Amino acid sequence: MIGRRAVLAAPMALAACDRLASAETPALRVPPLKTVAPCPFGTCVQIANLDDPSWRDLASVQISQLTPEWEMKMEYVLADGLAHPRFDRTDRIIDYARANAMTVHGHTLIWYSQGREAFAGLDDAAFDRAFDGYIAAVAGRYRGKVRSWDVVNEPILDDGSALRDCHWSARYGQDGYILRAFEVARRADPDAVLFLNEYNLEGIPKKGATFLRLVERLLKAGCPLQGLGAQSHLWIDIAEGRIAAFMREAAGFGLPIHVSELDVTLRTDKGALDLRSHADRVARQTARVTELTEAFMALPPAQRFAFTTWGLRDTDSWYRKADKDDGKDSPLPFDQNGRPNPMAGALATAFGRA
Ligand code: XIL
């Protein structure tokens, strides 16, 4: 039976240890990332972030570009159906960005994973009107207010073996829907930089290769594709050199490159069987972030479009809201209190090596 005195002492001892630990590990001092990045340094944003004063404070210091995380997507815009698009939240995000000298990267016009319900049951002519009309309405509404667009998101199968089949490709073909989306977006906003955006291009070389072959086909077909988005949802066990290898290959098109959704989960497919220490896994995370950022810095300046993390603080991460969240992941540059994680230091160091 633990005596009352011991019970009282335990939390005090733990608190002292924690204070000692925090005292021993002084907070990392990192310059504001938007001041050391060679291009706009961004993060994703939802309305909930704008209503959070601590998020706004951190973003005002660190960030110069925003990507709507959810509310600019078809799932939100068409939640009330094709005839009643919702722009309330994205309008607020755009207004906040303009009031805080931040640019906006639009995300995303056409995505395989959304829109099936809203477009269900339409005959071909109605489908065409709805497809073109949606892109024209959204890209047209924000013409002059967004710097760029992810016109098409995630067109390739996870294993990289082929392009995805989806409700868009069923109507226009796999390359066809992408070509059509870019052409309509080009007409709706002649000045925005138009991107094709994809994930796991670095860690799954076959997927990166399929993506680059798609880019080549689209450009040969005259697609107004102007930028390549590498989401960079990385993991700590990507073999050294793979990230840099993809960036070098992608650079070959001479197009702007957007590191568009960077996070590096500490979770691995070993799950609880991953017996490596937190420090070991953070060291691996830092190595992957350094490799990515140095590869980005090796690009010609004109190809360094923007560098965006998919969240600012660990608790903002989609990984920390997922059903399999273990409450311990630290995939982003700042901890839940807005203090720099080692990732922020790695970013600033690699940016500073320009
Ligand atoms: C995710 C958001 O972070 C989640 O909040 C949302 O529930 C689902 O979408 N690749 C993308 C992003 O291009 O749009 C996804 O964002 C993450 C993967």
Boltz pocket constraint, residues with backbone or C-beta under 6 A from the ligand:
constraints:
  - pocket:
      binder: B
      contacts: [[A, 69], [A, 70], [A, 153], [A, 199], [A, 231], [A, 261], [A, 318]]
      max_distance: 6.0
